[in-house]
Amino acid sequence: MAITLTDDEAGRQILGIFVRYRVPAGGTLRRTHFFDVRDGDFQRGLDNATARKWVAVHHRDRYRYILTEEGYAAGRSAEELAHQELLKTDA
């Protein structure tokens, strides 16, 4: 059975997809980019990411998601933390 993610973890997973594709602030991704995210986690993650103002849903296309400035900053800080952890394990 799959491990259930918390709402926070699901939101960070959504943000991680934007980081993976190196989307700039104001950039968009379509729903098809999120196939790595389980359907059950996707909506909870999207709700969490929009509540944190990391991501906005396009006003005309509900399958297009926009990375906000706050989301870009949060993604960059998470990426830097992961990089620092990687450097610690190499030392």
A tleap script that builds the chain and sets N, CA, C and O, in Angstrom:
source leaprc.protein.ff14SB
mol = sequence {
  NMET ALA ILE THR LEU THR ASP ASP GLU ALA
  GLY ARG GLN ILE LEU GLY ILE PHE VAL ARG
  TYR ARG VAL PRO ALA GLY GLY THR LEU ARG
  ARG THR HIE PHE PHE ASP VAL ARG ASP GLY
  ASP PHE GLN ARG GLY LEU ASP ASN ALA THR
  ALA ARG LYS TRP VAL ALA VAL HIE HIE ARG
  ASP ARG TYR ARG TYR ILE LEU THR GLU GLU
  GLY TYR ALA ALA GLY ARG SER ALA GLU GLU
  LEU ALA HIE GLN GLU LEU LEU LYS THR ASP
  CALA
}
set mol.1.N position { 0.839 -1.178 0.000 }
set mol.1.CA position { 0.000 0.000 0.000 }
set mol.1.C position { 0.884 1.242 0.000 }
set mol.1.O position { 1.917 1.270 0.670 }
set mol.2.N position { 0.490 2.251 -0.737 }
set mol.2.CA position { 1.265 3.477 -0.855 }
set mol.2.C position { 1.217 4.274 0.447 }
set mol.2.O position { 0.224 4.249 1.174 }
set mol.3.N position { 2.300 4.972 0.718 }
set mol.3.CA position { 2.372 5.812 1.901 }
set mol.3.C position { 1.581 7.089 1.634 }
set mol.3.O position { 1.748 7.722 0.592 }
set mol.4.N position { 0.729 7.461 2.570 }
set mol.4.CA position { -0.070 8.668 2.422 }
set mol.4.C position { 0.755 9.874 2.848 }
set mol.4.O position { 1.348 9.883 3.927 }
set mol.5.N position { 0.789 10.882 1.997 }
set mol.5.CA position { 1.514 12.109 2.303 }
set mol.5.C position { 0.625 13.058 3.095 }
set mol.5.O position { -0.597 13.059 2.945 }
set mol.6.N position { 1.257 13.862 3.938 }
set mol.6.CA position { 0.505 14.926 4.603 }
set mol.6.C position { 0.217 16.020 3.578 }
set mol.6.O position { 0.790 16.023 2.488 }
set mol.7.N position { -0.662 16.936 3.927 }
set mol.7.CA position { -0.975 18.044 3.017 }
set mol.7.C position { 0.275 18.874 2.720 }
set mol.7.O position { 0.485 19.311 1.589 }
set mol.8.N position { 1.102 19.088 3.751 }
set mol.8.CA position { 2.326 19.864 3.569 }
set mol.8.C position { 3.285 19.151 2.612 }
set mol.8.O position { 3.857 19.780 1.722 }
set mol.9.N position { 3.457 17.851 2.795 }
set mol.9.CA position { 4.336 17.084 1.905 }
set mol.9.C position { 3.806 17.072 0.477 }
set mol.9.O position { 4.583 17.150 -0.475 }
set mol.10.N position { 2.500 16.976 0.322 }
set mol.10.CA position { 1.904 16.992 -1.016 }
set mol.10.C position { 2.105 18.353 -1.676 }
set mol.10.O position { 2.364 18.427 -2.877 }
set mol.11.N position { 1.989 19.428 -0.903 }
set mol.11.CA position { 2.235 20.770 -1.433 }
set mol.11.C position { 3.678 20.948 -1.859 }
set mol.11.O position { 3.960 21.559 -2.890 }
set mol.12.N position { 4.597 20.407 -1.055 }
set mol.12.CA position { 6.014 20.491 -1.412 }
set mol.12.C position { 6.330 19.634 -2.638 }
set mol.12.O position { 7.235 19.958 -3.406 }
set mol.13.N position { 5.593 18.555 -2.818 }
set mol.13.CA position { 5.778 17.727 -4.006 }
set mol.13.C position { 5.359 18.507 -5.260 }
set mol.13.O position { 6.028 18.428 -6.291 }
set mol.14.N position { 4.267 19.250 -5.173 }
set mol.14.CA position { 3.834 20.101 -6.289 }
set mol.14.C position { 4.910 21.143 -6.580 }
set mol.14.O position { 5.267 21.364 -7.738 }
set mol.15.N position { 5.425 21.779 -5.537 }
set mol.15.CA position { 6.479 22.777 -5.704 }
set mol.15.C position { 7.732 22.144 -6.302 }
set mol.15.O position { 8.423 22.767 -7.108 }
set mol.16.N position { 8.022 20.908 -5.906 }
set mol.16.CA position { 9.187 20.208 -6.430 }
set mol.16.C position { 9.129 19.969 -7.929 }
set mol.16.O position { 10.166 19.939 -8.591 }
set mol.17.N position { 7.936 19.799 -8.468 }
set mol.17.CA position { 7.796 19.632 -9.920 }
set mol.17.C position { 8.206 20.922 -10.624 }
set mol.17.O position { 8.885 20.877 -11.650 }
set mol.18.N position { 7.803 22.069 -10.085 }
set mol.18.CA position { 8.220 23.346 -10.667 }
set mol.18.C position { 9.739 23.499 -10.599 }
set mol.18.O position { 10.354 23.993 -11.545 }
set mol.19.N position { 10.348 23.081 -9.490 }
set mol.19.CA position { 11.800 23.163 -9.342 }
set mol.19.C position { 12.480 22.241 -10.348 }
set mol.19.O position { 13.472 22.624 -10.968 }
set mol.20.N position { 11.953 21.028 -10.514 }
set mol.20.CA position { 12.543 20.063 -11.439 }
set mol.20.C position { 12.598 20.609 -12.868 }
set mol.20.O position { 13.588 20.424 -13.576 }
set mol.21.N position { 11.531 21.279 -13.278 }
set mol.21.CA position { 11.477 21.835 -14.632 }
set mol.21.C position { 12.094 23.234 -14.715 }
set mol.21.O position { 12.060 23.866 -15.771 }
set mol.22.N position { 12.656 23.715 -13.605 }
set mol.22.CA position { 13.320 25.020 -13.538 }
set mol.22.C position { 12.430 26.149 -14.071 }
set mol.22.O position { 12.844 26.953 -14.907 }
set mol.23.N position { 11.221 26.180 -13.570 }
set mol.23.CA position { 10.245 27.183 -13.987 }
set mol.23.C position { 10.541 28.495 -13.260 }
set mol.23.O position { 10.679 28.496 -12.037 }
set mol.24.N position { 10.643 29.611 -13.987 }
set mol.24.CA position { 10.863 30.905 -13.323 }
set mol.24.C position { 9.572 31.409 -12.679 }
set mol.24.O position { 8.488 30.897 -12.956 }
set mol.25.N position { 9.700 32.411 -11.823 }
set mol.25.CA position { 8.514 33.024 -11.212 }
set mol.25.C position { 7.626 33.581 -12.317 }
set mol.25.O position { 8.103 34.267 -13.221 }
set mol.26.N position { 6.351 33.287 -12.240 }
set mol.26.CA position { 5.413 33.705 -13.273 }
set mol.26.C position { 5.277 32.690 -14.397 }
set mol.26.O position { 4.429 32.843 -15.275 }
set mol.27.N position { 6.112 31.649 -14.373 }
set mol.27.CA position { 6.051 30.606 -15.393 }
set mol.27.C position { 4.918 29.634 -15.119 }
set mol.27.O position { 4.399 29.567 -14.004 }
set mol.28.N position { 4.538 28.880 -16.145 }
set mol.28.CA position { 3.404 27.965 -16.010 }
set mol.28.C position { 3.786 26.535 -16.360 }
set mol.28.O position { 4.723 26.283 -17.118 }
set mol.29.N position { 3.033 25.616 -15.787 }
set mol.29.CA position { 3.090 24.202 -16.154 }
set mol.29.C position { 1.660 23.720 -16.353 }
set mol.29.O position { 0.729 24.229 -15.729 }
set mol.30.N position { 1.499 22.740 -17.224 }
set mol.30.CA position { 0.187 22.139 -17.463 }
set mol.30.C position { 0.031 20.911 -16.570 }
set mol.30.O position { 1.007 20.428 -15.997 }
set mol.31.N position { -1.167 20.419 -16.455 }
set mol.31.CA position { -1.479 19.265 -15.604 }
set mol.31.C position { -0.655 18.048 -15.996 }
set mol.31.O position { -0.313 17.234 -15.138 }
set mol.32.N position { -0.333 17.913 -17.269 }
set mol.32.CA position { 0.409 16.739 -17.731 }
set mol.32.C position { 1.811 16.659 -17.140 }
set mol.32.O position { 2.400 15.578 -17.121 }
set mol.33.N position { 2.362 17.768 -16.658 }
set mol.33.CA position { 3.687 17.751 -16.045 }
set mol.33.C position { 3.687 17.087 -14.668 }
set mol.33.O position { 4.749 16.765 -14.135 }
set mol.34.N position { 2.511 16.882 -14.095 }
set mol.34.CA position { 2.397 16.396 -12.726 }
set mol.34.C position { 2.009 14.922 -12.643 }
set mol.34.O position { 1.456 14.493 -11.631 }
set mol.35.N position { 2.285 14.144 -13.680 }
set mol.35.CA position { 1.896 12.738 -13.665 }
set mol.35.C position { 2.669 11.922 -12.630 }
set mol.35.O position { 2.241 10.821 -12.280 }
set mol.36.N position { 3.797 12.434 -12.132 }
set mol.36.CA position { 4.529 11.735 -11.073 }
set mol.36.C position { 3.797 11.804 -9.735 }
set mol.36.O position { 4.062 11.005 -8.838 }
set mol.37.N position { 2.887 12.749 -9.604 }
set mol.37.CA position { 2.140 12.937 -8.359 }
set mol.37.C position { 0.874 12.091 -8.422 }
set mol.37.O position { 0.119 12.168 -9.391 }
set mol.38.N position { 0.644 11.283 -7.391 }
set mol.38.CA position { -0.587 10.479 -7.346 }
set mol.38.C position { -1.806 11.387 -7.400 }
set mol.38.O position { -1.787 12.495 -6.862 }
set mol.39.N position { -2.864 10.917 -8.048 }
set mol.39.CA position { -4.082 11.720 -8.171 }
set mol.39.C position { -4.640 12.122 -6.810 }
set mol.39.O position { -5.116 13.244 -6.638 }
set mol.40.N position { -4.583 11.215 -5.852 }
set mol.40.CA position { -5.099 11.513 -4.521 }
set mol.40.C position { -4.309 12.596 -3.814 }
set mol.40.O position { -4.864 13.354 -3.019 }
set mol.41.N position { -3.012 12.676 -4.100 }
set mol.41.CA position { -2.161 13.691 -3.484 }
set mol.41.C position { -2.166 14.991 -4.275 }
set mol.41.O position { -1.892 16.056 -3.723 }
set mol.42.N position { -2.475 14.909 -5.562 }
set mol.42.CA position { -2.372 16.092 -6.414 }
set mol.42.C position { -3.301 17.210 -5.951 }
set mol.42.O position { -2.854 18.342 -5.769 }
set mol.43.N position { -4.569 16.918 -5.760 }
set mol.43.CA position { -5.511 17.979 -5.395 }
set mol.43.C position { -5.202 18.538 -4.014 }
set mol.43.O position { -5.277 19.748 -3.803 }
set mol.44.N position { -4.858 17.669 -3.075 }
set mol.44.CA position { -4.490 18.159 -1.736 }
set mol.44.C position { -3.234 19.013 -1.808 }
set mol.44.O position { -3.147 20.053 -1.155 }
set mol.45.N position { -2.260 18.574 -2.601 }
set mol.45.CA position { -1.025 19.339 -2.756 }
set mol.45.C position { -1.255 20.672 -3.432 }
set mol.45.O position { -0.687 21.688 -3.034 }
set mol.46.N position { -2.091 20.664 -4.456 }
set mol.46.CA position { -2.401 21.912 -5.154 }
set mol.46.C position { -3.139 22.874 -4.228 }
set mol.46.O position { -2.861 24.073 -4.226 }
set mol.47.N position { -4.074 22.354 -3.445 }
set mol.47.CA position { -4.792 23.198 -2.479 }
set mol.47.C position { -3.830 23.791 -1.456 }
set mol.47.O position { -3.945 24.966 -1.105 }
set mol.48.N position { -2.882 22.986 -0.975 }
set mol.48.CA position { -1.910 23.460 0.000 }
set mol.48.C position { -0.986 24.504 -0.619 }
set mol.48.O position { -0.697 25.525 0.005 }
set mol.49.N position { -0.523 24.254 -1.838 }
set mol.49.CA position { 0.384 25.187 -2.512 }
set mol.49.C position { -0.313 26.509 -2.831 }
set mol.49.O position { 0.314 27.566 -2.755 }
set mol.50.N position { -1.589 26.469 -3.183 }
set mol.50.CA position { -2.311 27.719 -3.441 }
set mol.50.C position { -2.611 28.455 -2.136 }
set mol.50.O position { -2.607 29.685 -2.109 }
set mol.51.N position { -2.870 27.721 -1.060 }
set mol.51.CA position { -3.103 28.362 0.240 }
set mol.51.C position { -1.840 29.062 0.732 }
set mol.51.O position { -1.922 30.106 1.379 }
set mol.52.N position { -0.681 28.498 0.431 }
set mol.52.CA position { 0.594 29.111 0.819 }
set mol.52.C position { 1.049 30.171 -0.179 }
set mol.52.O position { 2.089 30.803 0.005 }
set mol.53.N position { 0.259 30.359 -1.242 }
set mol.53.CA position { 0.546 31.318 -2.306 }
set mol.53.C position { 1.824 30.974 -3.067 }
set mol.53.O position { 2.520 31.864 -3.557 }
set mol.54.N position { 2.130 29.680 -3.165 }
set mol.54.CA position { 3.254 29.220 -3.974 }
set mol.54.C position { 2.844 29.091 -5.429 }
set mol.54.O position { 3.640 29.345 -6.333 }
set mol.55.N position { 1.601 28.698 -5.648 }
set mol.55.CA position { 1.090 28.402 -6.984 }
set mol.55.C position { -0.279 29.055 -7.120 }
set mol.55.O position { -1.043 29.138 -6.158 }
set mol.56.N position { -0.574 29.514 -8.327 }
set mol.56.CA position { -1.909 30.036 -8.635 }
set mol.56.C position { -2.464 29.249 -9.812 }
set mol.56.O position { -1.719 28.829 -10.698 }
set mol.57.N position { -3.763 29.055 -9.814 }
set mol.57.CA position { -4.427 28.388 -10.930 }
set mol.57.C position { -4.790 29.464 -11.948 }
set mol.57.O position { -5.334 30.508 -11.589 }
set mol.58.N position { -4.488 29.207 -13.212 }
set mol.58.CA position { -4.797 30.173 -14.269 }
set mol.58.C position { -6.293 30.472 -14.266 }
set mol.58.O position { -7.103 29.560 -14.103 }
set mol.59.N position { -6.664 31.726 -14.443 }
set mol.59.CA position { -8.074 32.116 -14.318 }
set mol.59.C position { -8.956 31.610 -15.454 }
set mol.59.O position { -10.175 31.565 -15.290 }
set mol.60.N position { -8.395 31.227 -16.595 }
set mol.60.CA position { -9.209 30.715 -17.701 }
set mol.60.C position { -9.014 29.229 -17.972 }
set mol.60.O position { -9.860 28.591 -18.599 }
set mol.61.N position { -7.904 28.684 -17.502 }
set mol.61.CA position { -7.580 27.283 -17.785 }
set mol.61.C position { -7.242 26.588 -16.470 }
set mol.61.O position { -6.158 26.790 -15.922 }
set mol.62.N position { -8.153 25.781 -15.967 }
set mol.62.CA position { -7.946 25.161 -14.653 }
set mol.62.C position { -6.864 24.097 -14.660 }
set mol.62.O position { -6.500 23.590 -13.599 }
set mol.63.N position { -6.343 23.745 -15.818 }
set mol.63.CA position { -5.269 22.760 -15.914 }
set mol.63.C position { -3.910 23.415 -16.143 }
set mol.63.O position { -2.949 22.733 -16.499 }
set mol.64.N position { -3.818 24.718 -15.944 }
set mol.64.CA position { -2.559 25.444 -16.071 }
set mol.64.C position { -2.258 26.097 -14.727 }
set mol.64.O position { -3.118 26.762 -14.149 }
set mol.65.N position { -1.042 25.908 -14.232 }
set mol.65.CA position { -0.675 26.372 -12.902 }
set mol.65.C position { 0.511 27.316 -13.011 }
set mol.65.O position { 1.456 27.053 -13.755 }
set mol.66.N position { 0.461 28.416 -12.267 }
set mol.66.CA position { 1.442 29.484 -12.347 }
set mol.66.C position { 2.260 29.504 -11.059 }
set mol.66.O position { 1.702 29.508 -9.962 }
set mol.67.N position { 3.580 29.518 -11.197 }
set mol.67.CA position { 4.470 29.619 -10.043 }
set mol.67.C position { 4.573 31.081 -9.631 }
set mol.67.O position { 4.909 31.930 -10.457 }
set mol.68.N position { 4.292 31.387 -8.376 }
set mol.68.CA position { 4.346 32.765 -7.882 }
set mol.68.C position { 5.757 33.091 -7.396 }
set mol.68.O position { 6.620 32.217 -7.325 }
set mol.69.N position { 5.974 34.365 -7.063 }
set mol.69.CA position { 7.263 34.794 -6.504 }
set mol.69.C position { 7.553 34.052 -5.198 }
set mol.69.O position { 8.682 33.624 -4.958 }
set mol.70.N position { 6.520 33.903 -4.350 }
set mol.70.CA position { 6.692 33.190 -3.078 }
set mol.70.C position { 7.057 31.731 -3.318 }
set mol.70.O position { 7.900 31.169 -2.619 }
set mol.71.N position { 6.419 31.129 -4.306 }
set mol.71.CA position { 6.718 29.743 -4.646 }
set mol.71.C position { 8.122 29.581 -5.190 }
set mol.71.O position { 8.809 28.608 -4.880 }
set mol.72.N position { 8.543 30.535 -6.003 }
set mol.72.CA position { 9.899 30.490 -6.555 }
set mol.72.C position { 10.928 30.582 -5.431 }
set mol.72.O position { 11.908 29.836 -5.413 }
set mol.73.N position { 10.698 31.502 -4.493 }
set mol.73.CA position { 11.615 31.662 -3.363 }
set mol.73.C position { 11.631 30.407 -2.491 }
set mol.73.O position { 12.698 29.972 -2.057 }
set mol.74.N position { 10.466 29.824 -2.233 }
set mol.74.CA position { 10.395 28.606 -1.422 }
set mol.74.C position { 11.075 27.442 -2.136 }
set mol.74.O position { 11.750 26.634 -1.499 }
set mol.75.N position { 10.906 27.354 -3.429 }
set mol.75.CA position { 11.548 26.291 -4.205 }
set mol.75.C position { 13.054 26.434 -4.218 }
set mol.75.O position { 13.777 25.444 -4.110 }
set mol.76.N position { 13.535 27.667 -4.351 }
set mol.76.CA position { 14.980 27.910 -4.346 }
set mol.76.C position { 15.588 27.561 -2.990 }
set mol.76.O position { 16.658 26.955 -2.929 }
set mol.77.N position { 14.916 27.938 -1.906 }
set mol.77.CA position { 15.459 27.637 -0.580 }
set mol.77.C position { 15.464 26.133 -0.328 }
set mol.77.O position { 16.401 25.614 0.278 }
set mol.78.N position { 14.437 25.430 -0.781 }
set mol.78.CA position { 14.405 23.972 -0.623 }
set mol.78.C position { 15.503 23.316 -1.449 }
set mol.78.O position { 16.117 22.342 -1.014 }
set mol.79.N position { 15.746 23.850 -2.637 }
set mol.79.CA position { 16.794 23.308 -3.499 }
set mol.79.C position { 18.174 23.531 -2.876 }
set mol.79.O position { 19.032 22.651 -2.939 }
set mol.80.N position { 18.389 24.704 -2.276 }
set mol.80.CA position { 19.663 24.996 -1.626 }
set mol.80.C position { 19.882 24.098 -0.410 }
set mol.80.O position { 20.998 23.631 -0.182 }
set mol.81.N position { 18.827 23.851 0.375 }
set mol.81.CA position { 18.949 22.958 1.532 }
set mol.81.C position { 19.309 21.544 1.095 }
set mol.81.O position { 20.146 20.892 1.720 }
set mol.82.N position { 18.684 21.074 0.034 }
set mol.82.CA position { 18.989 19.736 -0.476 }
set mol.82.C position { 20.429 19.665 -0.964 }
set mol.82.O position { 21.105 18.654 -0.773 }
set mol.83.N position { 20.896 20.734 -1.591 }
set mol.83.CA position { 22.278 20.770 -2.084 }
set mol.83.C position { 23.265 20.757 -0.914 }
set mol.83.O position { 24.286 20.073 -0.976 }
set mol.84.N position { 22.969 21.507 0.151 }
set mol.84.CA position { 23.836 21.526 1.324 }
set mol.84.C position { 23.874 20.164 2.004 }
set mol.84.O position { 24.933 19.732 2.458 }
set mol.85.N position { 22.739 19.485 2.080 }
set mol.85.CA position { 22.698 18.142 2.660 }
set mol.85.C position { 23.541 17.173 1.834 }
set mol.85.O position { 24.224 16.309 2.383 }
set mol.86.N position { 23.487 17.323 0.528 }
set mol.86.CA position { 24.279 16.475 -0.356 }
set mol.86.C position { 25.766 16.712 -0.134 }
set mol.86.O position { 26.550 15.763 -0.127 }
set mol.87.N position { 26.158 17.963 0.047 }
set mol.87.CA position { 27.561 18.282 0.295 }
set mol.87.C position { 28.024 17.717 1.635 }
set mol.87.O position { 29.171 17.287 1.756 }
set mol.88.N position { 27.152 17.712 2.642 }
set mol.88.CA position { 27.507 17.165 3.951 }
set mol.88.C position { 27.762 15.662 3.868 }
set mol.88.O position { 28.666 15.148 4.526 }
set mol.89.N position { 26.977 14.966 3.070 }
set mol.89.CA position { 27.148 13.517 2.968 }
set mol.89.C position { 28.403 13.157 2.185 }
set mol.89.O position { 28.972 12.085 2.390 }
set mol.90.N position { 28.841 14.040 1.288 }
set mol.90.CA position { 30.053 13.779 0.512 }
set mol.90.C position { 31.307 14.005 1.339 }
set mol.90.O position { 32.345 13.410 1.049 }
set mol.91.N position { 31.238 14.856 2.367 }
set mol.91.CA position { 32.423 15.199 3.159 }
set mol.91.C position { 32.784 14.131 4.156 }
set mol.91.O position { 33.758 14.279 4.893 }
savepdb mol mol.pdb
quit
